[in-house]
Amino acid sequence: MLQPMLWKELSTPVALVDRDRVEANTTAMSERVARLGARLRPHVKTHKCVEAARLQVRGHFGGLTVSTLAEARFFGEAGFRDVTYAVPIAPARLDEAMAIASKLDELNLLVDHVDTLEALEAVSLSNRVISSAFLKVDCGYHRAGVDPESDDSVMLALRMHDAPHVRFRGILTHAGHSYLGKTPEEIREVGEQERQVMVRFADKLARAGAPPAEVSIGSTPTLSLCESLDGISEARPGNYVFYDRFQAAVGSCTLDDVALSVLVSVTGHYPERNELLIDAGALAFSKDEGPTHIDPDCGFGAILSVGDGRLLETFTLASLSQEHGKIRSDAPIPYDQFPVGSKLRIVPNHSCLSAALFDRYHVTRGDDVVDEWRPVRGW
Ligand SMILES: Cc1ncc(COP(=O)(O)O)c(C=O)c1O
């Protein structure tokens, strides 16, 4: 049983998760994707904990997307039966993947190279199983995935389709370049491009004789703002559970939707430099520079007053070392309002990276800590 606690009294630094905002964000995305006619296979990489995953799958079929094999194992043990490991797999880890797959209904792997397909076919044959795989497609982000315009990509899809021990589950993409958008309109354009690239490629594969059963897309900006999912069967957003300062800047959400923040303490006053020192640095926020394409001086997070949750607009989290953070201000800092030992709440630029630096989240409702969620860590 959790002892009654007020989050403002927790020892710092500590990750706070606003339960009502997680509830609202997960409900809104679940309804949005259903209304647009697709099924939701939410990504859990942002929080990596069972409680948030259960909220994400409500109203959908229960499938998840993960970014490590450790997550695949952990969520499988928690009862999630259909999991996509959405990172091209290192061939040396295929045996481990087979062991995890044997305990699930489906572990879908990604292929974007013929060598991976051959390694997957070989390991599936030796384990006497049929493995499920998506062809990873590059819809413009240029991180991973095959070129949908290339004939070689059609050939690879045909080989997957014909491989005796691989089930060609479909095609999958992630529009990470949506994060470069500056406005909701720009993000909607990337989302529409992501959709059209995938629908055209699915048609091409169907005509070539390798029809994809699933057409899977997913990024939080595009899925928070897109107006059509026609031709798309599955959506895999993840960050929206918490959102973050970056998503608020590009227009996927508002700062009031962000569910993750870090409670920190003021540990030093430096009036000669007009700075405050805090007890949290890169190991609480990461060094994600945030939406510098919108505000080059945005700093490492949005700083909120603990008393009333107000955004302290003149404050910037200007620099971070491992466990120190420096706050600067455009205006003279009223040091008497921020005595050493007082607290601030900081919304990180990138909630996935910041959350990954904590071994637990204190879940809050109003002033109270109502729960503690423990994420899986490791690879
Ligand atoms: C393959 C894949 N799918 C889905 C997602 C979820 O996207 P987001 O973090 O924008 O919600 C990611 C995130 O990196 C991803 O890499």
Ligand as a Chemical Component Dictionary entry (heavy atoms), coordinates in Angstrom:
data_LIG
# 
_chem_comp.id                   LIG 
_chem_comp.type                 NON-POLYMER 
_chem_comp.pdbx_formal_charge   0 
_chem_comp.three_letter_code    LIG 
# 
loop_
_chem_comp_atom.comp_id 
_chem_comp_atom.atom_id 
_chem_comp_atom.alt_atom_id 
_chem_comp_atom.type_symbol 
_chem_comp_atom.charge 
_chem_comp_atom.model_Cartn_x 
_chem_comp_atom.model_Cartn_y 
_chem_comp_atom.model_Cartn_z 
_chem_comp_atom.pdbx_ordinal 
LIG C1 C1 C 0 9.066  2.608  -35.675 1  
LIG C2 C2 C 0 8.366  3.567  -34.782 2  
LIG N1 N1 N 0 7.026  3.532  -34.703 3  
LIG C3 C3 C 0 6.330  4.389  -33.918 4  
LIG C4 C4 C 0 6.992  5.338  -33.161 5  
LIG C5 C5 C 0 6.184  6.253  -32.282 6  
LIG O1 O1 O 0 6.339  7.589  -32.679 7  
LIG P1 P1 P 0 6.184  8.789  -31.629 8  
LIG O2 O2 O 0 7.336  8.689  -30.699 9  
LIG O3 O3 O 0 6.231  10.013 -32.491 10 
LIG O4 O4 O 0 4.889  8.601  -30.963 11 
LIG C6 C6 C 0 8.391  5.404  -33.212 12 
LIG C7 C7 C 0 9.128  6.404  -32.439 13 
LIG O5 O5 O 0 10.314 6.596  -32.563 14 
LIG C8 C8 C 0 9.096  4.507  -34.040 15 
LIG O6 O6 O 0 10.442 4.520  -34.132 16 
# 
loop_
_chem_comp_bond.comp_id 
_chem_comp_bond.atom_id_1 
_chem_comp_bond.atom_id_2 
_chem_comp_bond.value_order 
_chem_comp_bond.pdbx_ordinal 
LIG C1 C2 SING 1  
LIG C2 N1 SING 2  
LIG C2 C8 DOUB 3  
LIG N1 C3 DOUB 4  
LIG C3 C4 SING 5  
LIG C4 C5 SING 6  
LIG C4 C6 DOUB 7  
LIG C5 O1 SING 8  
LIG O1 P1 SING 9  
LIG P1 O2 DOUB 10 
LIG P1 O3 SING 11 
LIG P1 O4 SING 12 
LIG C6 C7 SING 13 
LIG C6 C8 SING 14 
LIG C7 O5 DOUB 15 
LIG C8 O6 SING 16 
# 
